[in-house]
Amino acid sequence: MTPGIIDGKAVAAELRARIAARVATLPFTPGLRVVRVGHDPASGVYVRNKDRAAQAAGLDSATIQMPDTATEAELLATVAALNDDPAVDGILVQLPLPPQIEAAKVLAAIDPAKDVDGFHAMNAGRLATGQKGLVPCTPKGVMHLLAAARTPVAGARAVVLGRSNIVGKPMAALLLAADATVTIVHSRTRDLASECRRAEILVAAVGRPEMVKGDWITEGATVIDVGINRLPNGGLVGDVDFAAARQRAAAITPVPGGVGPMTIACLLENTVEAAIARRG
Ligand SMILES: Nc1nc2c(c(=O)[nH]1)N[C@@H](CN(C=O)c1ccc(C(=O)N[C@@H](CCC(=O)O)C(=O)O)cc1)CN2
């Protein structure tokens, strides 16, 4: 591992190996179903990678492909059938969905016990109130990366840039549960740069290419870049200006190869947790 660079691929590979070892000891095979609607190319890559990783870990995994023209009612009927299927422990509906389908309605229809994305309001509420539940994969992966980088979280000043239901809010809740002092900042925050400079842990999840500049980083901070932004030339960059930020950060995640691989590893972790909770 390059000093200061948090190798998400390596941490994810270790986690996937631990999960595979755990699955091998179970008296049942955890089942995962990923539902993809339409043909968004990036979603195609992510869904394929999820399926491969799940099968490699010994899960019973399959993708349900629905056409671009699928209606909300058809998707809800698919979710209902998966809710009722005893062989299925985890259900994930890949986002984004086509415009004719209201994502919130579909996510609310997933059985919270099978909601391996952790997006259902029941699981979000459990996380917010410190109860056990399924936790969204990307923020969960970030907590694993902080542990791997040996970044102390308890008592640390953590700043989360972004307030989405999928990353920003659950990220803040997890950091708070780990006793960090947490600030959420966003596009309407006054003087974002000064707020970020206060961070000992900075998590950028805003979806704007290289928005976080090198001089927003305090010397010795741990910087976690959740952004995956595709440039017109086909390259990928995060939300942080990596080259500049790494000069100041004690530890930083690259893009690609940082948080992304952890999202998939944590999906497997959630599926196994859901299976154990459901099947005893
Ligand atoms: N239902 C969900 N939909 C989406 C989620 C999610 O967690 N649940 N997150 C993203 C997409 N995503 C997983 O679904 C995801 C994105 C990126 C990666 C990843 O490993 N990225 C690589 C780069 C890959 C590339 O070249 O494009 C990396 O960062 O190294 C994994 C999963 C939106 N939808």
The ligand as an ORCA input file, in Angstrom:
! r2SCAN-3c Opt
* xyz 0 1
  N     -29.351      0.636     -5.319
  C     -28.195      1.306     -5.396
  N     -27.931      2.037     -6.487
  C     -26.754      2.726     -6.534
  C     -25.803      2.629     -5.491
  C     -26.114      1.850     -4.371
  O     -25.329      1.743     -3.376
  N     -27.325      1.183     -4.356
  N     -24.559      3.250     -5.613
  C     -24.143      3.780     -6.903
  C     -23.502      2.810     -7.834
  N     -22.736      1.718     -7.225
  C     -23.418      0.674     -6.706
  O     -24.528      0.421     -7.019
  C     -21.326      1.641     -7.358
  C     -20.607      2.665     -7.924
  C     -19.221      2.530     -8.129
  C     -18.576      1.373     -7.761
  C     -17.120      1.166     -8.037
  O     -16.564      0.163     -7.654
  N     -16.475      2.088     -8.745
  C     -15.122      1.932     -9.182
  C     -14.991      2.563    -10.553
  C     -15.864      1.866    -11.568
  C     -15.823      2.503    -12.947
  O     -14.807      2.412    -13.613
  O     -16.880      3.074    -13.334
  C     -14.176      2.584     -8.202
  O     -14.586      3.578     -7.556
  O     -13.061      2.107     -8.092
  C     -19.289      0.364     -7.178
  C     -20.657      0.488     -6.981
  C     -25.346      4.355     -7.649
  N     -26.460      3.462     -7.630
*
